[in-house]
Amino acid sequence: MAAAGFAILPSITFGMSKSKVKLGYIGVGLRGRNHISEGLLRDDVEIVAICDTQESSLKLCREQFQQAGKKLPKEFTGGVDAYKRMLEMKEIEGVIIATPWTFHHDQAVDAMQAGKYVGCEVLAGLTLEDHWNIVNVSEKTGMSYMTLENVCYRRDVMAVLNMARQNLFGELVHLEGGYQHDLRPVLFNDGAHFYGHGVEFGPDKSIGEAQWRTQHNIDMVGDIYPTHGLGPLMPFININRGNRITNLVSFSSKAKGLSSYVNKLSPGHKNASVNFKNGDITTTLLNCANGETLSIQHDTHLPRPYSLGFRVQGTEGLWTDANQSIYIEGKSKNEDVWDPAEEWLKKYDHPLWKKYEKQAEGAGHGGMDWFVFNGFVEAIKQKRQTPIDVYDSVTMSAILPLSAKSITEGNMPQDFPDFTRGKWKTMKNTFALNDSGF
């Protein structure tokens, strides 16, 4: 492979090659073990090393291997730099990173410089400089960086993408998405109620993501989890493939939800008076070079049913996932009346889901974890670009620092960086376009 050009190759074709991929995992907490589960189910993957600072996570990971009847991987632990020793293992071809967000940038950069493919959860970094550095290192080393954004492969999202590509919605004009999920039981924990109803957070008093994720809501403003909302929408309007985001502006509500939650469970508890800097709802509005608009929301601190709030709207109709409805002018059953989305989604089920439904059965998050993990593995096997490349990855992640800057500057618009350095004008959208590939 040509180091200078590898990071900008077209997205991978999905040939299901037969070679075995050797993976290392940095972080085997809950999300890391989800990816471990996917790897243990495959004959074409060998997990040769795992790294974590917590014995409790390593113990649960060992149990996964034992239950699967697989050889235990080599373990690295003892400090936050232990992963660097793991990266010295030459047989490792790809690394899955599922650590707290603060560590993602450094771990990804070190992994690429060690000649490994990188599959990383959620944020590429916390600053705009972090995001540019991920791009620069990927281009310099020729190693691919992929945000493991599983919602890009959600079945209904891909069916609607299939509809959009067949012009059912006409010319697309406006899209919406977000991370709209009551995470209060995740952000607080008392050690006895894993994903239950505690009021504690921090490394000394809780387990799971409450050890680190809650602190981000104290320290910063902005959309701290933008990839679920933006990532799945990008292929609809060819972002980085003939189109790009040009600028954004963000707004943040007051922060009352987390304090209210603690006070209800434990009146007078000291954590009810914590100054949570991040607003309960952050809304980011984006412009695109081809004239479309986007609205992305982060809403995790208030009581609400789960919904990512997707809306895809064009000159001929629209889909919304909040009420799972579709309206197509002239084709819906009744004028100005929603159709249940189910009928349309079944009719336009994406070819990839039709072909690989059995393989995805039982995988996490309704099967979409299989698709995102498989795309990463197949890229390594074929020595090709990952289906979500470094430019897509940093685009969906950079909403964090840009939204924070907009809010702190009094909701001032922010120019969106062109991470492709002009290549968006000629790169083609290949995501999920072939019935045998991504």
VENGIUR-V838475 format. One record per residue. OMEGA is omega in degrees with one decimal (none if undefined). Layout:
BEGIN
omega=OMEGA
omega=OMEGA
END
This chain:
BEGIN
omega=179.4
omega=-172.6
omega=-174.7
omega=-174.1
omega=-171.9
omega=-174.1
omega=-179.6
omega=174.9
omega=176.3
omega=-179.6
omega=-172.4
omega=163.4
omega=-160.5
omega=-168.1
omega=178.8
omega=-179.5
omega=-166.7
omega=-177.3
omega=-178.0
omega=-178.6
omega=178.0
omega=-174.2
omega=168.5
omega=-177.3
omega=173.3
omega=-176.0
omega=178.7
omega=166.9
omega=-173.4
omega=-178.3
omega=177.0
omega=179.7
omega=171.2
omega=179.0
omega=173.6
omega=180.0
omega=179.1
omega=-179.4
omega=-177.9
omega=-179.9
omega=-172.1
omega=175.6
omega=-177.7
omega=179.2
omega=171.6
omega=178.3
omega=-171.1
omega=-177.6
omega=173.8
omega=-178.5
omega=174.6
omega=179.7
omega=-174.0
omega=179.6
omega=-179.4
omega=178.6
omega=178.5
omega=-180.0
omega=179.3
omega=179.0
omega=176.9
omega=-179.9
omega=176.7
omega=-179.3
omega=-179.0
omega=178.6
omega=-179.9
omega=-178.1
omega=-178.1
omega=178.9
omega=179.2
omega=179.0
omega=173.2
omega=-176.5
omega=174.9
omega=-178.6
omega=175.7
omega=179.3
omega=-174.5
omega=178.0
omega=-176.5
omega=-179.4
omega=-178.4
omega=176.2
omega=177.4
omega=-178.3
omega=177.0
omega=178.6
omega=-173.8
omega=-177.7
omega=179.4
omega=179.4
omega=-178.5
omega=-178.1
omega=171.8
omega=179.8
omega=179.3
omega=-179.9
omega=171.1
omega=-170.2
omega=-177.3
omega=-174.3
omega=-169.6
omega=-174.6
omega=-176.4
omega=-178.6
omega=179.2
omega=179.0
omega=-179.8
omega=-179.5
omega=178.7
omega=179.1
omega=175.7
omega=175.9
omega=-178.8
omega=164.6
omega=-179.8
omega=167.6
omega=-170.4
omega=177.4
omega=167.8
omega=-167.0
omega=174.9
omega=-179.4
omega=-178.3
omega=-178.8
omega=176.4
omega=177.3
omega=176.4
omega=-176.1
omega=176.9
omega=-178.9
omega=176.2
omega=178.6
omega=-176.0
omega=-179.2
omega=177.7
omega=179.5
omega=-176.7
omega=-176.1
omega=-175.0
omega=-179.4
omega=-175.8
omega=175.7
omega=-177.1
omega=167.9
omega=-175.6
omega=-177.6
omega=-172.8
omega=-176.8
omega=173.2
omega=-177.5
omega=178.6
omega=-168.7
omega=-179.2
omega=178.1
omega=-178.7
omega=175.4
omega=179.0
omega=174.1
omega=176.5
omega=177.3
omega=-178.3
omega=-179.1
omega=174.0
omega=171.8
omega=179.1
omega=-178.6
omega=-175.4
omega=177.8
omega=-177.2
omega=-173.8
omega=-173.4
omega=179.6
omega=178.8
omega=175.7
omega=179.0
omega=172.7
omega=-174.0
omega=-165.2
omega=179.1
omega=-177.2
omega=-178.2
omega=177.1
omega=176.8
omega=-175.0
omega=176.0
omega=-178.9
omega=178.1
omega=179.8
omega=-179.9
omega=-176.7
omega=179.1
omega=-171.4
omega=179.1
omega=-172.4
omega=176.6
omega=179.0
omega=-177.3
omega=172.8
omega=-179.5
omega=-172.0
omega=-173.8
omega=-169.7
omega=-175.3
omega=177.7
omega=178.1
omega=-174.3
omega=176.7
omega=177.6
omega=-172.2
omega=-172.0
omega=-178.5
omega=-177.1
omega=178.7
omega=179.4
omega=174.0
omega=-170.1
omega=-170.3
omega=171.2
omega=176.1
omega=177.7
omega=-173.2
omega=177.5
omega=-171.8
omega=-168.4
omega=178.5
omega=-177.0
omega=-173.8
omega=-174.2
omega=-178.0
omega=-177.7
omega=-173.6
omega=179.5
omega=-178.8
omega=-175.6
omega=169.9
omega=177.8
omega=-175.0
omega=-178.7
omega=-175.8
omega=179.5
omega=177.2
omega=172.6
omega=-175.6
omega=179.2
omega=179.6
omega=170.9
omega=-175.9
omega=179.2
omega=-179.2
omega=176.4
omega=171.9
omega=-177.3
omega=-179.3
omega=-170.0
omega=-175.0
omega=177.8
omega=178.9
omega=179.8
omega=-179.5
omega=-176.6
omega=178.0
omega=-177.4
omega=-176.4
omega=-176.0
omega=178.5
omega=179.7
omega=-176.6
omega=-178.6
omega=175.6
omega=-179.3
omega=177.4
omega=178.4
omega=177.3
omega=-175.7
omega=-175.1
omega=-179.6
omega=-178.2
omega=178.2
omega=175.0
omega=-179.8
omega=179.6
omega=178.0
omega=-173.8
omega=172.9
omega=177.8
omega=-177.4
omega=-178.3
omega=171.4
omega=178.2
omega=172.2
omega=179.0
omega=172.7
omega=-177.6
omega=-179.8
omega=169.6
omega=-172.8
omega=-175.0
omega=-171.7
omega=-175.4
omega=178.3
omega=179.6
omega=169.5
omega=179.7
omega=172.3
omega=177.3
omega=170.2
omega=-178.0
omega=173.2
omega=177.9
omega=-171.3
omega=178.9
omega=-175.4
omega=-177.9
omega=-179.6
omega=-176.0
omega=173.4
omega=170.6
omega=179.9
omega=179.8
omega=175.7
omega=179.9
omega=-177.8
omega=177.5
omega=172.0
omega=176.8
omega=-176.8
omega=178.7
omega=-178.5
omega=175.1
omega=-172.6
omega=-178.9
omega=-179.6
omega=178.3
omega=177.1
omega=179.8
omega=165.3
omega=169.0
omega=-175.6
omega=-172.3
omega=-177.9
omega=179.9
omega=-176.9
omega=177.2
omega=-178.9
omega=-175.0
omega=175.6
omega=-173.9
omega=179.9
omega=179.4
omega=177.7
omega=177.5
omega=-174.7
omega=-171.8
omega=-179.1
omega=-177.5
omega=179.7
omega=-176.8
omega=-177.4
omega=177.7
omega=178.3
omega=-175.9
omega=176.9
omega=174.8
omega=177.4
omega=-175.6
omega=175.6
omega=178.3
omega=-176.2
omega=-176.7
omega=177.4
omega=-179.4
omega=178.1
omega=178.4
omega=-177.7
omega=-178.6
omega=176.6
omega=179.7
omega=-177.9
omega=-176.4
omega=-177.9
omega=-178.3
omega=176.4
omega=177.0
omega=-176.7
omega=169.8
omega=-171.7
omega=-175.2
omega=-179.2
omega=175.7
omega=-176.2
omega=-177.4
omega=178.0
omega=-177.8
omega=-178.5
omega=-174.6
omega=174.1
omega=-179.3
omega=-176.8
omega=-179.5
omega=178.1
omega=178.3
omega=-179.9
omega=178.7
omega=-177.6
omega=-177.5
omega=177.5
omega=176.9
omega=178.1
omega=178.2
omega=176.5
omega=179.4
omega=173.8
omega=179.8
omega=-177.7
omega=171.7
omega=-177.6
omega=-179.9
omega=-176.5
omega=174.8
omega=-177.7
omega=179.3
omega=-177.8
omega=-176.5
omega=179.3
omega=-175.8
omega=177.8
omega=-179.7
omega=-174.2
omega=174.1
omega=-177.1
omega=-177.3
omega=-176.3
omega=175.0
omega=-178.2
omega=177.1
omega=none
END
